[in-house]
Amino acid sequence: MIATWAALITALLASAAAPAPQGGRLEYEGPPSPEAASAKADRLIEAAGAQGVFVNASTGPTTVVLHGRSGLRCYDATQITVFDSGSERGDGVACDFVNGDERTTLLVYYTPHRARRPPADDIGLHGLSGPFAVYEGPNSEHDPSRPRAWAKAPAHPAERRTAVRDGAAVFTRLSIGRAGEWTVLERTTGPLALAKAVDYHGDALMIGALLELAERQ
């Protein structure tokens, strides 16, 4: 799938209002075979028209697609997107992850002009507004179980909000960080009753992405 920057940013920021995924969580049936994981990666790349931008990096039971320019690896993604940004192909990509009623989008784009600009400045640009209330419950930021290695990740300020979707309360977070000349924007939404876990999952995906990109700088 190829999308414009504006269309994707709009969809990303509006995702809390989208219908919840149907069908609930699937029964765990054990890890897929390496062959099945690799075949899924090939299907993701083909469906996105992302040949030459993403490559199949699966080597075991986990589906892995690698964005060659930034070094981002997306593990068990549901969908990948390549932007028609008007610059070099592959300057902007996204990986989507859906797990039951929880969804995350990681948006990675090349921003050499913002390399020295604090990511907090971008929260104001892409920050959450509209029908959201500030979330003040527990989150992953000061959790004592937070892995120490996470402290090595580049700064990635986050906003946390609540909203109503399909008549149900949801939690949503938006985080922005930078690694060298790449900016990463993460948006995660899930049930409000599971807010801390949803926040933790979004933070983990964001930190993993930032650490991988930082290794390539």
C-alpha positions as CSV (number, residue, x, y, z in Angstrom):
1,M,0.0,0.0,0.0
2,I,1.4,3.4,-0.9
3,A,0.0,6.5,0.9
4,T,0.7,10.2,1.1
5,W,2.2,11.7,4.2
6,A,-0.8,13.8,4.9
7,A,-3.2,10.9,4.5
8,L,-1.3,8.6,6.9
9,I,-0.7,11.3,9.6
10,T,-4.5,12.0,9.5
11,A,-5.3,8.3,9.7
12,L,-2.8,7.8,12.5
13,L,-4.1,10.6,14.7
14,A,-7.7,9.6,14.0
15,S,-7.2,5.9,14.8
16,A,-8.8,6.1,18.2
17,A,-12.1,6.7,16.6
18,A,-11.9,3.8,14.2
19,P,-14.0,0.7,14.7
20,A,-12.4,-1.9,17.0
21,P,-11.0,-5.0,15.3
22,Q,-13.5,-7.8,15.2
23,G,-13.2,-11.4,16.5
24,G,-11.3,-10.8,19.7
25,R,-8.1,-12.6,20.6
26,L,-7.2,-15.8,18.8
27,E,-6.4,-19.0,20.6
28,Y,-2.6,-19.5,20.8
29,E,-1.7,-22.4,18.6
30,G,2.1,-22.3,19.1
31,P,4.7,-20.6,17.0
32,P,4.5,-20.9,13.2
33,S,7.1,-22.8,11.3
34,P,10.1,-20.7,9.9
35,E,8.7,-21.4,6.4
36,A,5.2,-20.0,7.4
37,A,6.8,-16.9,9.0
38,S,9.0,-16.2,5.9
39,A,6.0,-16.6,3.6
40,K,4.0,-14.1,5.6
41,A,6.8,-11.6,5.3
42,D,6.8,-12.0,1.6
43,R,3.0,-11.5,1.5
44,L,3.3,-8.3,3.6
45,I,6.0,-6.9,1.2
46,E,4.0,-7.8,-1.9
47,A,0.7,-6.4,-0.5
48,A,2.4,-3.1,0.2
49,G,4.2,-2.9,-3.1
50,A,7.3,-2.5,-0.9
51,Q,9.8,-4.5,-2.9
52,G,13.2,-2.7,-2.7
53,V,12.1,-0.8,0.4
54,F,11.5,-3.7,2.8
55,V,13.2,-7.1,2.7
56,N,12.3,-10.4,4.3
57,A,14.5,-10.8,7.3
58,S,12.7,-13.8,8.9
59,T,15.1,-16.5,10.1
60,G,12.9,-18.4,12.6
61,P,9.3,-18.6,13.7
62,T,8.9,-14.8,13.9
63,T,7.9,-12.8,10.8
64,V,10.4,-10.0,10.3
65,V,10.5,-7.3,7.6
66,L,13.5,-5.0,7.5
67,H,13.4,-1.4,6.3
68,G,16.8,-1.2,4.6
69,R,17.3,2.6,4.7
70,S,16.7,3.1,8.4
71,G,17.4,-0.3,9.8
72,L,14.0,-0.7,11.4
73,R,12.8,-4.3,11.9
74,C,9.1,-4.9,12.3
75,Y,8.3,-8.2,14.1
76,D,5.0,-9.9,13.4
77,A,3.5,-6.8,11.7
78,T,-0.1,-6.9,10.4
79,Q,0.5,-4.5,7.6
80,I,3.3,-2.3,6.2
81,T,3.0,1.0,4.3
82,V,5.4,2.9,2.0
83,F,4.7,6.6,1.6
84,D,4.6,8.6,-1.6
85,S,6.4,11.5,0.1
86,G,7.6,13.3,-3.0
87,S,11.3,12.5,-2.0
88,E,13.3,9.3,-2.3
89,R,11.2,6.2,-2.1
90,G,11.5,4.6,1.3
91,D,12.0,8.0,3.1
92,G,8.8,7.2,5.0
93,V,7.3,3.9,6.0
94,A,4.9,2.5,8.6
95,C,4.4,-0.8,10.4
96,D,1.0,-1.7,11.9
97,F,0.4,-4.2,14.6
98,V,-3.0,-5.5,15.7
99,N,-3.6,-7.8,18.6
100,G,-7.3,-8.3,19.5
101,D,-8.6,-4.9,20.5
102,E,-5.1,-3.3,20.7
103,R,-3.4,-1.7,17.7
104,T,-0.1,0.1,17.2
105,T,1.3,2.1,14.3
106,L,5.0,2.9,14.0
107,L,5.7,5.6,11.5
108,V,9.3,6.2,10.5
109,Y,10.4,9.0,8.3
110,Y,13.7,10.7,7.2
111,T,14.0,14.2,8.6
112,P,17.6,15.5,8.4
113,H,16.3,19.0,8.9
114,R,15.0,18.0,12.4
115,A,18.0,16.0,13.6
116,R,18.8,18.5,16.3
117,R,15.3,19.5,17.1
118,P,13.9,18.1,20.4
119,P,11.1,15.6,19.7
120,A,9.0,17.3,22.3
121,D,8.6,20.1,19.8
122,D,6.8,17.7,17.5
123,I,4.3,16.7,20.1
124,G,2.7,20.1,19.7
125,L,2.6,19.6,15.9
126,H,1.1,16.1,15.9
127,G,-0.3,16.1,19.5
128,L,-3.6,14.7,20.4
129,S,-6.6,17.1,20.3
130,G,-10.3,17.0,19.8
131,P,-12.5,14.5,21.8
132,F,-9.8,13.3,24.1
133,A,-9.4,13.6,27.9
134,V,-6.0,13.5,29.7
135,Y,-5.2,10.0,31.0
136,E,-4.0,10.2,34.6
137,G,-3.9,6.5,35.6
138,P,-0.9,4.2,35.9
139,N,1.5,3.9,32.9
140,S,4.8,2.3,32.0
141,E,7.0,5.4,32.5
142,H,7.7,4.9,36.2
143,D,7.0,1.2,36.5
144,P,9.7,-0.5,38.6
145,S,9.5,-3.5,36.3
146,R,10.6,-1.4,33.4
147,P,13.7,-3.0,31.9
148,R,16.9,-1.0,32.6
149,A,18.0,-1.3,29.0
150,W,15.1,1.0,28.1
151,A,16.9,3.9,29.7
152,K,19.4,3.8,26.8
153,A,16.7,4.7,24.3
154,P,16.6,8.2,22.7
155,A,14.1,10.6,24.3
156,H,10.6,9.9,23.2
157,P,8.0,12.1,25.0
158,A,4.5,10.7,25.1
159,E,1.0,12.0,25.4
160,R,-1.7,9.7,27.0
161,R,-5.4,10.3,26.5
162,T,-8.8,8.6,26.8
163,A,-11.6,8.6,24.3
164,V,-14.9,6.8,23.5
165,R,-15.0,4.4,20.6
166,D,-18.0,2.3,19.6
167,G,-19.5,3.3,23.0
168,A,-16.5,1.9,24.9
169,A,-13.8,3.8,26.8
170,V,-10.3,3.4,25.2
171,F,-6.8,4.5,26.1
172,T,-4.6,6.0,23.4
173,R,-1.0,7.2,23.4
174,L,1.2,9.1,21.0
175,S,5.0,9.2,21.3
176,I,7.7,10.8,19.1
177,G,11.4,10.2,19.1
178,R,14.5,10.6,16.9
179,A,17.5,8.5,16.1
180,G,20.0,10.4,14.0
181,E,18.2,11.8,11.0
182,W,15.1,9.6,11.4
183,T,11.9,10.5,13.3
184,V,9.7,7.8,14.8
185,L,6.1,8.4,15.6
186,E,4.2,5.7,17.6
187,R,0.4,5.5,18.2
188,T,-1.1,2.8,20.3
189,T,-4.8,2.4,21.2
190,G,-6.6,-0.2,23.3
191,P,-9.3,-0.8,26.0
192,L,-9.1,1.7,28.9
193,A,-9.4,-1.2,31.4
194,L,-6.1,-2.4,30.1
195,A,-4.5,1.0,29.9
196,K,-1.2,0.2,31.7
197,A,-0.6,-2.9,29.6
198,V,-1.5,-1.1,26.4
199,D,0.9,1.7,27.3
200,Y,3.6,-0.8,28.2
201,H,3.2,-2.5,24.8
202,G,3.3,0.7,22.9
203,D,6.4,1.9,24.8
204,A,8.1,-1.4,24.2
205,L,7.6,-1.2,20.4
206,M,8.7,2.4,20.4
207,I,11.9,1.8,22.4
208,G,12.7,-1.2,20.3
209,A,12.4,0.8,17.1
210,L,14.5,3.7,18.5
211,L,17.3,1.4,19.8
212,E,17.5,-0.4,16.5
213,L,17.7,2.8,14.5
214,A,20.2,4.3,16.9
215,E,22.5,1.3,16.3
216,R,22.6,2.2,12.6
217,Q,23.6,5.9,13.1
